[in-house]
Amino acid sequence: MKTNTIVIAGAGPAGLMAAIRAGQLGQRVILLEKKPTPGNKLLLSGKGRCNLTNTSELEHFLKRFSKGGEFLRDSFKKFFNSDLVSFLDSRGLKTKVERQQRVFPATDSSKSVLDVLSSELNKNKVEAIYNAQLKDIIVDKGKVKQALLASGKLIACDRLILATGGVSFPQTGSSGEGLKIAEKLGHKIVGLKPGLVPLKIKEDYPKKLEGLTLKNIRLTFVSGKKKIESETGELLFTGFGVSGPLVLSLSGRVIDLLKAGEGVFLDIDLKPGLSQKQLDDRLLREFKAGAKKSLKNILKELAPSKLAALCLEILKIDADKQSGYVTQEERKKLLSFFKGFRLQVKDSLPIEYGMVTRGGVSLKEIDPRSMQSRLVKGLFFAGEMIDVDADTGGFNLQAAFSTGYLAGESASL
């Protein structure tokens, strides 16, 4: 195999894996990172625990991407979840599988993952240069020739892999310069939007419930005749709105509805395991058994106290009323609240607060079998700067590792 000089811009999950794979194949690899240290966003993933991947089968895995999942099929066939787990295990880092098939390092520490990757850089003689930002790519006759750094330094190269990320969490180094360079070279950049991001709510109810987590609930986002329904899971109230796994996973689709111009409402089913009739029967039993108890105390058995109090405030029902005196009309109101507590979504937090960036380099201009640009020979892409994004659960990180692996291998040929 010919030895190429491969420059990789960005030392996130995709860039690190690309550098490791190219190094394993005996290439001269120069890894550029604008920050003083590698893996800054990786360290934040999974709240510092690093949700590496997911044990779902390939077909289910692909469906967890909002679009472009099929584009990743070749990357996943080359390096998938079992390969990533084996890669770490063979280097002394055990993993564990938690609910919803999410995979974490047994250490519960993102740093332990980064330590393995950093060790592999050294083992494979990757030349890592930190505090080094890529400014431009010099192309001659449609082929990559040099990397120009912000310092003015030029590095001659045969291949260049752009893995600089999107624009979410810019403090980690993802500020979009790679996307600008790609656009300058003629690539179309699909409009950037936040993904996996909390939502803002019009009413002040979330502020009153701030910090409260609701478990085993179901969400339905409604906009005109369109509906988006969630699985059963968790929601977190914040000072400005809602967050939590269910909200984050559906936020991209909700943002699309908001941009369509129609109002978007969020209906929270607090008791998805019960039908309306079953819940009504339960309310009747509770009210009959505790006829002399105040309504607020009865409802505490059905919902967190803060939510129960807000429910009665919204419905304008006396919290101290004895449950034996609750009218049929009041019971119907309570039933409607528990099966569809409605909020109006007004916006999302800005893209800087999204866990991932939606949009990026158009998939039409990247060869999925190699991750090479269809426009510039010797230019490859990997990771979040590509126009793919997925739900929470380890899918996005796996996509970064897989596209990085494929790009590193392809650039070595």
C-alpha positions as a Markdown table, in Angstrom:
| # | Residue | x | y | z |
|---|---|---|---|---|
| 1 | Met | 0.0 | 0.0 | 0.0 |
| 2 | Lys | 1.3 | 3.4 | -0.9 |
| 3 | Thr | 2.1 | 5.7 | 2.0 |
| 4 | Asn | 0.1 | 8.9 | 1.8 |
| 5 | Thr | 0.3 | 12.1 | 3.9 |
| 6 | Ile | -3.2 | 12.5 | 5.3 |
| 7 | Val | -4.2 | 15.6 | 7.2 |
| 8 | Ile | -7.3 | 15.3 | 9.4 |
| 9 | Ala | -9.0 | 18.5 | 10.7 |
| 10 | Gly | -10.8 | 18.0 | 14.0 |
| 11 | Ala | -10.0 | 15.8 | 16.9 |
| 12 | Gly | -13.5 | 14.8 | 17.9 |
| 13 | Pro | -14.8 | 11.2 | 17.7 |
| 14 | Ala | -14.8 | 11.1 | 13.9 |
| 15 | Gly | -11.4 | 12.7 | 13.5 |
| 16 | Leu | -9.8 | 10.6 | 16.1 |
| 17 | Met | -11.1 | 7.3 | 14.6 |
| 18 | Ala | -10.1 | 8.5 | 11.1 |
| 19 | Ala | -6.6 | 9.2 | 12.4 |
| 20 | Ile | -6.3 | 5.8 | 14.2 |
| 21 | Arg | -7.5 | 3.8 | 11.2 |
| 22 | Ala | -5.2 | 5.6 | 8.7 |
| 23 | Gly | -2.4 | 5.2 | 11.2 |
| 24 | Gln | -3.1 | 1.4 | 11.5 |
| 25 | Leu | -2.8 | 1.2 | 7.7 |
| 26 | Gly | 0.7 | 2.7 | 7.8 |
| 27 | Gln | -0.1 | 6.2 | 6.5 |
| 28 | Arg | 1.6 | 9.4 | 7.6 |
| 29 | Val | -1.2 | 11.1 | 9.6 |
| 30 | Ile | -1.3 | 14.7 | 10.8 |
| 31 | Leu | -4.2 | 15.5 | 13.1 |
| 32 | Leu | -5.1 | 19.1 | 13.5 |
| 33 | Glu | -7.1 | 20.4 | 16.5 |
| 34 | Lys | -7.9 | 24.1 | 17.2 |
| 35 | Lys | -8.3 | 23.5 | 20.9 |
| 36 | Pro | -5.4 | 22.7 | 23.3 |
| 37 | Thr | -6.7 | 19.1 | 23.8 |
| 38 | Pro | -8.7 | 16.5 | 21.8 |
| 39 | Gly | -12.2 | 15.1 | 22.3 |
| 40 | Asn | -13.8 | 18.1 | 24.0 |
| 41 | Lys | -17.3 | 17.3 | 22.9 |
| 42 | Leu | -16.8 | 13.6 | 23.5 |
| 43 | Leu | -16.1 | 14.4 | 27.2 |
| 44 | Leu | -19.5 | 16.0 | 27.5 |
| 45 | Ser | -21.4 | 13.2 | 25.8 |
| 46 | Gly | -23.9 | 11.2 | 27.9 |
| 47 | Lys | -23.6 | 13.8 | 30.7 |
| 48 | Gly | -20.0 | 12.9 | 31.0 |
| 49 | Arg | -20.7 | 9.1 | 30.9 |
| 50 | Cys | -20.4 | 8.8 | 27.0 |
| 51 | Asn | -23.3 | 7.0 | 25.4 |
| 52 | Leu | -21.0 | 5.3 | 22.8 |
| 53 | Thr | -23.4 | 3.4 | 20.7 |
| 54 | Asn | -26.6 | 1.3 | 20.8 |
| 55 | Thr | -26.9 | -2.5 | 20.4 |
| 56 | Ser | -29.9 | -2.2 | 18.0 |
| 57 | Glu | -29.8 | -4.2 | 14.8 |
| 58 | Leu | -28.7 | -2.3 | 11.6 |
| 59 | Glu | -32.1 | -1.8 | 10.1 |
| 60 | His | -33.5 | -0.4 | 13.4 |
| 61 | Phe | -30.4 | 1.7 | 13.8 |
| 62 | Leu | -30.8 | 3.3 | 10.4 |
| 63 | Lys | -34.4 | 4.3 | 11.1 |
| 64 | Arg | -33.3 | 6.3 | 14.2 |
| 65 | Phe | -31.8 | 8.9 | 11.9 |
| 66 | Ser | -34.1 | 11.8 | 10.9 |
| 67 | Lys | -33.0 | 11.6 | 7.3 |
| 68 | Gly | -30.0 | 10.2 | 5.5 |
| 69 | Gly | -29.8 | 7.0 | 7.5 |
| 70 | Glu | -29.5 | 4.9 | 4.4 |
| 71 | Phe | -26.4 | 6.9 | 3.5 |
| 72 | Leu | -24.7 | 5.5 | 6.5 |
| 73 | Arg | -25.2 | 1.8 | 5.5 |
| 74 | Asp | -21.8 | 1.4 | 4.0 |
| 75 | Ser | -20.1 | 3.1 | 7.0 |
| 76 | Phe | -21.9 | 0.8 | 9.4 |
| 77 | Lys | -21.1 | -2.3 | 7.4 |
| 78 | Lys | -17.4 | -1.3 | 7.7 |
| 79 | Phe | -17.4 | -0.4 | 11.4 |
| 80 | Phe | -20.6 | -0.9 | 13.5 |
| 81 | Asn | -21.6 | -1.1 | 17.1 |
| 82 | Ser | -20.1 | -4.6 | 17.8 |
| 83 | Asp | -16.8 | -3.4 | 16.2 |
| 84 | Leu | -16.7 | -0.4 | 18.4 |
| 85 | Val | -17.3 | -2.5 | 21.5 |
| 86 | Ser | -14.6 | -5.0 | 20.4 |
| 87 | Phe | -12.2 | -2.1 | 19.7 |
| 88 | Leu | -12.5 | -0.8 | 23.2 |
| 89 | Asp | -12.7 | -4.2 | 24.9 |
| 90 | Ser | -9.4 | -5.3 | 23.2 |
| 91 | Arg | -7.8 | -2.3 | 24.6 |
| 92 | Gly | -8.9 | -2.9 | 28.2 |
| 93 | Leu | -12.1 | -0.8 | 28.3 |
| 94 | Lys | -15.2 | -2.8 | 29.1 |
| 95 | Thr | -18.7 | -1.6 | 28.2 |
| 96 | Lys | -22.2 | -2.2 | 29.6 |
| 97 | Val | -25.7 | -2.0 | 28.1 |
| 98 | Glu | -28.4 | 0.0 | 29.8 |
| 99 | Arg | -32.1 | 0.6 | 29.1 |
| 100 | Gln | -33.1 | 1.2 | 25.5 |
| 101 | Gln | -30.0 | -0.7 | 24.5 |
| 102 | Arg | -27.7 | 2.2 | 25.1 |
| 103 | Val | -24.0 | 1.3 | 25.5 |
| 104 | Phe | -21.7 | 3.1 | 28.0 |
| 105 | Pro | -18.1 | 2.4 | 29.2 |
| 106 | Ala | -18.2 | 0.4 | 32.4 |
| 107 | Thr | -16.3 | 3.2 | 34.0 |
| 108 | Asp | -19.2 | 5.6 | 33.5 |
| 109 | Ser | -16.5 | 8.1 | 32.3 |
| 110 | Ser | -16.1 | 9.7 | 28.9 |
| 111 | Lys | -12.5 | 10.3 | 29.8 |
| 112 | Ser | -11.8 | 6.6 | 29.8 |
| 113 | Val | -12.9 | 6.4 | 26.2 |
| 114 | Leu | -10.8 | 9.4 | 25.2 |
| 115 | Asp | -7.8 | 7.8 | 27.0 |
| 116 | Val | -8.1 | 4.7 | 24.8 |
| 117 | Leu | -8.4 | 6.8 | 21.6 |
| 118 | Ser | -5.4 | 9.1 | 22.7 |
| 119 | Ser | -3.3 | 6.0 | 23.4 |
| 120 | Glu | -4.1 | 4.6 | 19.9 |
| 121 | Leu | -3.0 | 7.9 | 18.3 |
| 122 | Asn | 0.4 | 7.4 | 20.0 |
| 123 | Lys | 0.6 | 3.7 | 19.2 |
| 124 | Asn | -0.1 | 4.4 | 15.5 |
| 125 | Lys | 2.4 | 7.3 | 15.3 |
| 126 | Val | -0.2 | 10.0 | 14.5 |
| 127 | Glu | 1.3 | 13.5 | 14.6 |
| 128 | Ala | -1.2 | 15.5 | 16.6 |
| 129 | Ile | -0.9 | 19.2 | 16.5 |
| 130 | Tyr | -3.0 | 21.2 | 18.9 |
| 131 | Asn | -3.9 | 24.9 | 18.9 |
| 132 | Ala | -3.9 | 24.5 | 15.2 |
| 133 | Gln | -6.9 | 25.7 | 13.2 |
| 134 | Leu | -7.4 | 24.8 | 9.5 |
| 135 | Lys | -8.1 | 28.0 | 7.6 |
| 136 | Asp | -8.3 | 26.8 | 4.0 |
| 137 | Ile | -7.6 | 23.9 | 1.7 |
| 138 | Ile | -5.4 | 24.5 | -1.4 |
| 139 | Val | -6.7 | 22.6 | -4.4 |
| 140 | Asp | -5.0 | 22.3 | -7.8 |
| 141 | Lys | -6.6 | 20.8 | -10.8 |
| 142 | Gly | -9.5 | 19.4 | -8.7 |
| 143 | Lys | -7.3 | 17.7 | -6.2 |
| 144 | Val | -6.3 | 18.4 | -2.6 |
| 145 | Lys | -2.7 | 19.7 | -2.4 |
| 146 | Gln | -2.1 | 21.6 | 0.9 |
| 147 | Ala | -3.7 | 22.5 | 4.2 |
| 148 | Leu | -3.4 | 26.2 | 5.2 |
| 149 | Leu | -3.4 | 26.8 | 8.9 |
| 150 | Ala | -4.6 | 30.0 | 10.6 |
| 151 | Ser | -1.0 | 30.6 | 11.6 |
| 152 | Gly | -0.1 | 30.8 | 7.9 |
| 153 | Lys | 1.7 | 27.4 | 7.9 |
| 154 | Leu | 1.2 | 25.2 | 4.8 |
| 155 | Ile | 1.2 | 21.4 | 5.1 |
| 156 | Ala | 1.5 | 19.4 | 1.9 |
| 157 | Cys | -0.9 | 16.4 | 1.8 |
| 158 | Asp | -2.3 | 13.8 | -0.5 |
| 159 | Arg | -5.6 | 13.5 | 1.3 |
| 160 | Leu | -7.5 | 15.7 | 3.7 |
| 161 | Ile | -10.4 | 14.6 | 6.0 |
| 162 | Leu | -12.7 | 17.3 | 7.3 |
| 163 | Ala | -14.1 | 16.3 | 10.7 |
| 164 | Thr | -14.5 | 19.7 | 12.3 |
| 165 | Gly | -18.1 | 19.1 | 13.5 |
| 166 | Gly | -21.2 | 21.3 | 13.3 |
| 167 | Val | -22.0 | 24.4 | 15.2 |
| 168 | Ser | -23.5 | 23.1 | 18.4 |
| 169 | Phe | -21.6 | 23.6 | 21.6 |
| 170 | Pro | -19.0 | 26.0 | 20.0 |
| 171 | Gln | -17.0 | 26.1 | 23.2 |
| 172 | Thr | -15.8 | 22.6 | 22.4 |
| 173 | Gly | -14.4 | 23.8 | 19.1 |
| 174 | Ser | -17.4 | 23.2 | 16.8 |
| 175 | Ser | -17.8 | 26.7 | 15.3 |
| 176 | Gly | -18.5 | 25.8 | 11.7 |
| 177 | Glu | -15.2 | 26.7 | 10.0 |
| 178 | Gly | -15.0 | 23.3 | 8.3 |
| 179 | Leu | -18.5 | 23.9 | 6.8 |
| 180 | Lys | -17.4 | 27.3 | 5.4 |
| 181 | Ile | -14.3 | 25.7 | 3.8 |
| 182 | Ala | -16.4 | 23.0 | 2.2 |
| 183 | Glu | -18.8 | 25.6 | 0.9 |
| 184 | Lys | -16.0 | 27.6 | -0.5 |
| 185 | Leu | -14.8 | 24.5 | -2.4 |
| 186 | Gly | -18.3 | 24.3 | -4.0 |
| 187 | His | -20.1 | 22.0 | -1.6 |
| 188 | Lys | -23.8 | 22.7 | -0.8 |
| 189 | Ile | -24.4 | 23.2 | 2.9 |
| 190 | Val | -27.9 | 22.1 | 3.9 |
| 191 | Gly | -29.5 | 24.7 | 6.3 |
| 192 | Leu | -28.2 | 24.3 | 9.8 |
| 193 | Lys | -30.7 | 23.8 | 12.6 |
| 194 | Pro | -30.5 | 22.6 | 16.2 |
| 195 | Gly | -31.0 | 18.9 | 16.9 |
| 196 | Leu | -31.6 | 17.2 | 20.3 |
| 197 | Val | -32.4 | 20.6 | 21.8 |
| 198 | Pro | -34.8 | 21.7 | 24.6 |
| 199 | Leu | -38.0 | 23.5 | 23.6 |
| 200 | Lys | -39.4 | 26.9 | 24.8 |
| 201 | Ile | -43.0 | 27.0 | 26.0 |
| 202 | Lys | -45.4 | 30.0 | 25.7 |
| 203 | Glu | -47.1 | 29.5 | 29.1 |
| 204 | Asp | -45.4 | 30.1 | 32.4 |
| 205 | Tyr | -46.3 | 26.6 | 33.7 |
| 206 | Pro | -42.8 | 25.2 | 33.2 |
| 207 | Lys | -41.3 | 27.9 | 35.4 |
| 208 | Lys | -43.7 | 26.8 | 38.2 |
| 209 | Leu | -42.6 | 23.2 | 37.7 |
| 210 | Glu | -38.9 | 23.8 | 37.1 |
| 211 | Gly | -36.7 | 20.8 | 38.0 |
| 212 | Leu | -39.6 | 18.4 | 38.0 |
| 213 | Thr | -39.1 | 15.2 | 36.0 |
| 214 | Leu | -42.1 | 13.2 | 34.8 |
| 215 | Lys | -41.6 | 9.5 | 34.2 |
| 216 | Asn | -43.6 | 7.0 | 32.2 |
| 217 | Ile | -45.5 | 9.7 | 30.3 |
| 218 | Arg | -46.2 | 10.1 | 26.6 |
| 219 | Leu | -46.0 | 13.2 | 24.4 |
| 220 | Thr | -48.0 | 14.2 | 21.3 |
| 221 | Phe | -47.0 | 17.3 | 19.4 |
| 222 | Val | -49.9 | 18.7 | 17.4 |
| 223 | Ser | -49.8 | 21.2 | 14.5 |
| 224 | Gly | -53.0 | 21.5 | 12.5 |
| 225 | Lys | -53.7 | 18.0 | 11.2 |
| 226 | Lys | -50.1 | 16.8 | 11.8 |
| 227 | Lys | -49.2 | 14.8 | 14.9 |
| 228 | Ile | -45.9 | 13.5 | 16.3 |
| 229 | Glu | -46.2 | 10.9 | 19.0 |
| 230 | Ser | -43.5 | 9.8 | 21.3 |
| 231 | Glu | -42.8 | 6.5 | 23.0 |
| 232 | Thr | -43.3 | 6.3 | 26.8 |
| 233 | Gly | -40.5 | 8.0 | 28.7 |
| 234 | Glu | -39.3 | 11.0 | 30.6 |
| 235 | Leu | -39.8 | 14.8 | 30.4 |
| 236 | Leu | -38.0 | 17.5 | 32.4 |
| 237 | Phe | -39.5 | 20.9 | 33.1 |
| 238 | Thr | -37.0 | 23.8 | 32.9 |
| 239 | Gly | -37.4 | 27.5 | 33.6 |
| 240 | Phe | -38.1 | 28.3 | 30.0 |
| 241 | Gly | -39.9 | 25.1 | 28.8 |
| 242 | Val | -39.3 | 21.4 | 28.5 |
| 243 | Ser | -36.4 | 19.0 | 28.0 |
| 244 | Gly | -35.6 | 15.4 | 28.7 |
| 245 | Pro | -35.1 | 12.4 | 26.4 |
| 246 | Leu | -38.6 | 12.4 | 24.8 |
| 247 | Val | -38.4 | 16.1 | 24.0 |
| 248 | Leu | -34.8 | 16.0 | 22.7 |
| 249 | Ser | -35.5 | 13.1 | 20.4 |
| 250 | Leu | -38.5 | 14.7 | 18.8 |
| 251 | Ser | -37.2 | 18.3 | 18.8 |
| 252 | Gly | -35.9 | 18.3 | 15.3 |
| 253 | Arg | -39.3 | 17.3 | 13.8 |
| 254 | Val | -41.0 | 19.9 | 16.1 |
| 255 | Ile | -38.7 | 22.6 | 14.9 |
| 256 | Asp | -39.7 | 21.7 | 11.3 |
| 257 | Leu | -43.3 | 22.1 | 12.2 |
| 258 | Leu | -42.6 | 25.5 | 13.8 |
| 259 | Lys | -40.9 | 26.6 | 10.6 |
| 260 | Ala | -43.9 | 25.6 | 8.6 |
| 261 | Gly | -45.7 | 28.5 | 10.3 |
| 262 | Glu | -48.5 | 26.7 | 12.1 |
| 263 | Gly | -48.8 | 26.7 | 15.9 |
| 264 | Val | -47.5 | 23.7 | 17.6 |
| 265 | Phe | -49.0 | 22.3 | 20.8 |
| 266 | Leu | -47.6 | 19.7 | 23.2 |
| 267 | Asp | -50.1 | 17.3 | 24.9 |
| 268 | Ile | -48.7 | 15.4 | 27.8 |
| 269 | Asp | -50.4 | 12.1 | 28.6 |
| 270 | Leu | -49.6 | 11.6 | 32.3 |
| 271 | Lys | -51.1 | 8.2 | 32.5 |
| 272 | Pro | -50.5 | 6.5 | 29.1 |
| 273 | Gly | -50.9 | 3.0 | 30.6 |
| 274 | Leu | -54.6 | 3.8 | 31.3 |
| 275 | Ser | -57.4 | 4.4 | 28.9 |
| 276 | Gln | -59.8 | 7.3 | 29.6 |
| 277 | Lys | -62.3 | 5.0 | 31.1 |
| 278 | Gln | -59.8 | 3.2 | 33.2 |
| 279 | Leu | -58.5 | 6.5 | 34.6 |
| 280 | Asp | -62.1 | 7.7 | 35.2 |
| 281 | Asp | -62.8 | 4.5 | 37.1 |
| 282 | Arg | -59.7 | 5.0 | 39.2 |
| 283 | Leu | -60.7 | 8.6 | 40.0 |
| 284 | Leu | -64.1 | 7.5 | 41.1 |
| 285 | Arg | -62.6 | 4.8 | 43.4 |
| 286 | Glu | -60.1 | 7.3 | 44.9 |
| 287 | Phe | -62.7 | 9.9 | 45.5 |
| 288 | Lys | -65.1 | 7.4 | 47.1 |
| 289 | Ala | -62.4 | 5.8 | 49.3 |
| 290 | Gly | -61.2 | 9.2 | 50.5 |
| 291 | Ala | -64.4 | 11.1 | 50.4 |
| 292 | Lys | -63.4 | 13.3 | 53.3 |
| 293 | Lys | -59.8 | 13.9 | 52.1 |
| 294 | Ser | -59.0 | 17.2 | 50.3 |
| 295 | Leu | -58.7 | 17.0 | 46.6 |
| 296 | Lys | -55.1 | 18.1 | 46.6 |
| 297 | Asn | -54.1 | 15.2 | 48.9 |
| 298 | Ile | -56.0 | 12.7 | 46.7 |
| 299 | Leu | -54.2 | 14.0 | 43.5 |
| 300 | Lys | -50.8 | 13.6 | 45.2 |
| 301 | Glu | -51.4 | 9.9 | 44.8 |
| 302 | Leu | -51.7 | 10.4 | 41.0 |
| 303 | Ala | -49.1 | 13.0 | 40.3 |
| 304 | Pro | -46.2 | 14.9 | 41.9 |
| 305 | Ser | -47.4 | 17.5 | 44.4 |
| 306 | Lys | -46.2 | 20.5 | 42.3 |
| 307 | Leu | -48.0 | 19.2 | 39.3 |
| 308 | Ala | -51.2 | 18.4 | 41.2 |
| 309 | Ala | -51.3 | 21.9 | 42.7 |
| 310 | Leu | -50.8 | 23.4 | 39.2 |
| 311 | Cys | -53.5 | 21.2 | 37.8 |
| 312 | Leu | -56.1 | 22.5 | 40.3 |
| 313 | Glu | -54.9 | 26.1 | 39.7 |
| 314 | Ile | -55.4 | 25.8 | 36.0 |
| 315 | Leu | -58.7 | 24.1 | 36.3 |
| 316 | Lys | -59.9 | 26.6 | 38.9 |
| 317 | Ile | -60.9 | 23.8 | 41.3 |
| 318 | Asp | -60.7 | 24.4 | 45.1 |
| 319 | Ala | -57.6 | 22.4 | 46.3 |
| 320 | Asp | -59.2 | 22.0 | 49.8 |
| 321 | Lys | -62.5 | 20.7 | 48.5 |
| 322 | Gln | -63.4 | 17.3 | 49.9 |
| 323 | Ser | -63.1 | 14.7 | 47.1 |
| 324 | Gly | -66.6 | 13.4 | 48.0 |
| 325 | Tyr | -68.0 | 16.6 | 46.7 |
| 326 | Val | -66.2 | 16.7 | 43.4 |
| 327 | Thr | -68.7 | 17.2 | 40.6 |
| 328 | Gln | -69.0 | 15.1 | 37.4 |
| 329 | Glu | -67.9 | 18.2 | 35.4 |
| 330 | Glu | -64.9 | 18.7 | 37.6 |
| 331 | Arg | -63.9 | 15.1 | 37.3 |
| 332 | Lys | -64.1 | 15.4 | 33.5 |
| 333 | Lys | -61.8 | 18.3 | 33.6 |
| 334 | Leu | -59.3 | 16.4 | 35.8 |
| 335 | Leu | -59.5 | 13.5 | 33.4 |
| 336 | Ser | -58.8 | 15.7 | 30.4 |
| 337 | Phe | -55.8 | 17.2 | 32.2 |
| 338 | Phe | -54.2 | 13.9 | 33.1 |
| 339 | Lys | -54.7 | 12.5 | 29.6 |
| 340 | Gly | -53.7 | 15.7 | 27.8 |
| 341 | Phe | -52.0 | 18.5 | 29.7 |
| 342 | Arg | -51.6 | 21.0 | 26.9 |
| 343 | Leu | -48.7 | 23.5 | 26.4 |
| 344 | Gln | -47.9 | 25.7 | 23.4 |
| 345 | Val | -44.4 | 25.4 | 21.9 |
| 346 | Lys | -43.1 | 28.8 | 20.8 |
| 347 | Asp | -39.5 | 28.0 | 19.9 |
| 348 | Ser | -36.4 | 26.0 | 20.6 |
| 349 | Leu | -33.2 | 27.0 | 22.3 |
| 350 | Pro | -30.6 | 28.3 | 19.7 |
| 351 | Ile | -28.5 | 25.9 | 17.7 |
| 352 | Glu | -25.5 | 26.5 | 20.1 |
| 353 | Tyr | -27.4 | 24.6 | 22.7 |
| 354 | Gly | -28.3 | 21.6 | 20.5 |
| 355 | Met | -26.6 | 18.3 | 21.3 |
| 356 | Val | -26.1 | 17.9 | 17.5 |
| 357 | Thr | -26.3 | 20.0 | 14.4 |
| 358 | Arg | -28.9 | 19.2 | 11.8 |
| 359 | Gly | -27.9 | 19.9 | 8.3 |
| 360 | Gly | -24.4 | 20.1 | 6.9 |
| 361 | Val | -22.5 | 19.0 | 3.8 |
| 362 | Ser | -25.1 | 17.6 | 1.3 |
| 363 | Leu | -25.1 | 13.8 | 1.1 |
| 364 | Lys | -25.5 | 14.0 | -2.7 |
| 365 | Glu | -21.9 | 15.4 | -2.9 |
| 366 | Ile | -20.3 | 12.6 | -0.8 |
| 367 | Asp | -19.7 | 9.0 | -1.9 |
| 368 | Pro | -21.1 | 6.9 | 0.9 |
| 369 | Arg | -18.8 | 4.0 | 0.0 |
| 370 | Ser | -15.7 | 6.0 | 0.8 |
| 371 | Met | -16.8 | 9.3 | 2.4 |
| 372 | Gln | -14.9 | 11.1 | -0.4 |
| 373 | Ser | -16.1 | 14.3 | -2.0 |
| 374 | Arg | -17.7 | 14.0 | -5.4 |
| 375 | Leu | -16.3 | 17.4 | -6.2 |
| 376 | Val | -12.8 | 17.5 | -5.0 |
| 377 | Lys | -10.4 | 14.5 | -5.3 |
| 378 | Gly | -8.6 | 13.6 | -2.1 |
| 379 | Leu | -11.1 | 15.4 | 0.1 |
| 380 | Phe | -13.1 | 13.3 | 2.6 |
| 381 | Phe | -15.8 | 14.1 | 5.2 |
| 382 | Ala | -16.6 | 12.5 | 8.6 |
| 383 | Gly | -18.8 | 13.1 | 11.6 |
| 384 | Glu | -21.3 | 15.8 | 12.5 |
| 385 | Met | -20.5 | 18.1 | 9.6 |
| 386 | Ile | -22.3 | 15.7 | 7.3 |
| 387 | Asp | -26.1 | 16.1 | 6.8 |
| 388 | Val | -27.2 | 13.3 | 9.1 |
| 389 | Asp | -28.5 | 13.3 | 12.6 |
| 390 | Ala | -30.3 | 10.9 | 14.9 |
| 391 | Asp | -32.2 | 10.4 | 18.1 |
| 392 | Thr | -30.5 | 10.2 | 21.5 |
| 393 | Gly | -29.3 | 6.8 | 22.5 |
| 394 | Gly | -25.8 | 6.5 | 21.1 |
| 395 | Phe | -26.7 | 6.7 | 17.4 |
| 396 | Asn | -25.0 | 10.0 | 16.6 |
| 397 | Leu | -21.7 | 8.9 | 18.2 |
| 398 | Gln | -21.7 | 5.7 | 16.3 |
| 399 | Ala | -22.2 | 7.6 | 13.1 |
| 400 | Ala | -19.2 | 9.7 | 13.9 |
| 401 | Phe | -17.0 | 6.7 | 14.7 |
| 402 | Ser | -18.2 | 4.8 | 11.6 |
| 403 | Thr | -17.8 | 7.6 | 9.1 |
| 404 | Gly | -14.4 | 8.5 | 10.6 |
| 405 | Tyr | -13.2 | 4.9 | 10.3 |
| 406 | Leu | -14.4 | 4.6 | 6.7 |
| 407 | Ala | -12.9 | 8.0 | 5.8 |
| 408 | Gly | -9.6 | 7.0 | 7.4 |
| 409 | Glu | -9.5 | 3.7 | 5.6 |
| 410 | Ser | -10.5 | 5.1 | 2.2 |
| 411 | Ala | -8.0 | 8.0 | 2.4 |
| 412 | Ser | -5.3 | 5.4 | 2.9 |
| 413 | Leu | -6.0 | 3.6 | -0.4 |
